[in-house]
Amino acid sequence: MFFSFIRGLVRLLVYLLNGKPDVQCKDNLPKEGNYILIAPHRSWIDPVFLVLAASPKQFSFMAKKELFKYPVFKTLITKMNAFPVDRINPGPSAIKTPVKILKETDLGLVIFPTGTRHSQEIKGGAVTIAKLSKKPIIPVVYQGPFTFKALLKRQKASVRFGEPFIVERKVEGVKDVTAYYSEKIQKAFITLDSEITK
């Protein structure tokens, strides 16, 4: 309820400031069941557009534990289904918590496998979560304004969803399954970026 309310307010604000985003290939999203949206993290704005584009599905999010230090902000992001992760020393909960959410609730999961906005390296945690939860991964990319100033200039915003795939425990002829799927995700990002219509 709170998630939908906030998303509605944000959608109104985004439409007023920037116009309606261009959402491509939304039919790749499963009609039923949970799934994992996996995207490159380029700006604080990209998760906003991903959640708007995938509506009405609701999602949970990994958030760095430092964000939970401030009581008011902690309450807000917790109500928006965020859970804390120690990025330096992740621990078992970084995998167990999202897997449990995917299996036991109707919340999907948004993951930025590079971890930060300043990295392009695909971390293995996202692949592990997908493997243990047995939920499909949908790669997705966002192109558009990366700052509030650019948003005000009504820079075009586009979101493109890729085709879903399941992470198998074993792949014939592949020794390092995590590396195999990490490369698959990276290639999907490159393809989706090139396919977004300008």
WONOR-V89080 format. One record per residue. N is the residue number from 1. PSI is psi in whole degrees, 0 to 359 (NA if undefined). OMEGA is omega in whole degrees, -180 to 180 (999 if undefined). NEAR is the number of other ideal C-beta (glycine too) atoms within 8 Angstrom. Layout:
<<N:PSI:OMEGA:NEAR> <N:PSI:OMEGA:NEAR>>
This chain:
<<1:308:-180:4> <2:319:179:7> <3:312:-179:11> <4:321:180:9> <5:311:-180:8> <6:319:179:9> <7:321:178:11> <8:317:178:8> <9:316:-180:8> <10:320:179:10> <11:315:179:10> <12:315:-179:8> <13:314:-180:8> <14:317:-179:14> <15:321:180:9> <16:320:-176:6> <17:325:-169:8> <18:351:-176:13> <19:177:-177:6> <20:128:180:4> <21:154:176:13> <22:109:-178:9> <23:122:-175:8> <24:140:175:11> <25:38:179:7> <26:340:179:9> <27:353:174:4> <28:344:179:9> <29:133:178:11> <30:140:-180:8> <31:333:-179:3> <32:155:176:3> <33:168:-179:5> <34:159:177:12> <35:170:-178:13> <36:120:172:17> <37:127:-177:13> <38:124:-171:12> <39:155:172:14> <40:141:-178:9> <41:108:-174:10> <42:340:-176:7> <43:163:174:9> <44:345:-175:5> <45:335:-173:13> <46:322:177:13> <47:330:178:10> <48:311:-178:9> <49:328:178:14> <50:315:-179:14> <51:323:176:11> <52:317:-177:13> <53:327:-176:12> <54:3:179:12> <55:142:14:8> <56:7:180:4> <57:140:176:7> <58:153:-172:9> <59:160:168:13> <60:163:-174:12> <61:145:166:12> <62:136:177:9> <63:141:-179:11> <64:140:-172:8> <65:335:-180:10> <66:331:-179:5> <67:342:-177:12> <68:6:180:11> <69:337:-175:6> <70:114:-170:7> <71:313:-177:5> <72:314:-179:6> <73:324:177:9> <74:315:179:11> <75:316:-178:8> <76:308:-175:8> <77:333:175:12> <78:319:177:10> <79:337:177:8> <80:17:173:10> <81:25:176:12> <82:150:175:11> <83:147:-174:12> <84:144:176:9> <85:133:175:11> <86:108:-174:10> <87:336:-180:8> <88:315:178:4> <89:80:-172:4> <90:313:-179:10> <91:167:-177:6> <92:329:-177:5> <93:335:179:8> <94:337:177:12> <95:314:-175:12> <96:318:-177:8> <97:306:180:9> <98:326:178:15> <99:317:179:11> <100:318:179:8> <101:314:-178:13> <102:325:-178:15> <103:327:-169:7> <104:356:179:5> <105:180:176:7> <106:18:179:4> <107:131:170:11> <108:185:-179:13> <109:134:173:16> <110:124:-180:13> <111:137:171:13> <112:98:-169:11> <113:347:175:12> <114:346:176:11> <115:313:-179:9> <116:168:179:7> <117:348:-174:7> <118:18:-178:3> <119:148:175:7> <120:3:-179:5> <121:127:179:6> <122:120:177:11> <123:156:-175:9> <124:348:-176:9> <125:320:-178:11> <126:319:179:14> <127:319:179:14> <128:317:179:10> <129:316:179:15> <130:320:-179:15> <131:314:-177:11> <132:326:-179:8> <133:340:-177:12> <134:31:178:6> <135:146:-178:11> <136:149:172:10> <137:134:171:14> <138:108:176:15> <139:145:-178:12> <140:146:175:14> <141:151:176:12> <142:134:171:13> <143:135:-179:7> <144:203:180:13> <145:136:179:12> <146:353:180:8> <147:162:178:8> <148:325:179:7> <149:317:178:6> <150:326:177:10> <151:317:180:13> <152:335:179:8> <153:3:177:7> <154:42:173:8> <155:137:-178:9> <156:135:178:7> <157:130:-179:14> <158:142:175:13> <159:131:179:15> <160:125:180:11> <161:137:176:15> <162:184:-180:12> <163:140:-179:5> <164:153:173:11> <165:154:179:7> <166:139:176:8> <167:115:180:10> <168:151:179:7> <169:327:179:5> <170:142:175:6> <171:126:-176:7> <172:128:178:4> <173:6:-178:3> <174:125:179:8> <175:314:-178:3> <176:94:-176:6> <177:321:-180:14> <178:315:178:9> <179:322:180:8> <180:312:-178:10> <181:329:176:11> <182:319:177:13> <183:322:179:9> <184:318:179:9> <185:315:-180:15> <186:317:178:9> <187:323:179:8> <188:318:178:10> <189:315:-178:12> <190:316:-179:8> <191:314:-179:9> <192:320:178:14> <193:320:-178:9> <194:337:-176:6> <195:342:-179:8> <196:125:-180:11> <197:129:-178:6> <198:NA:999:3>>
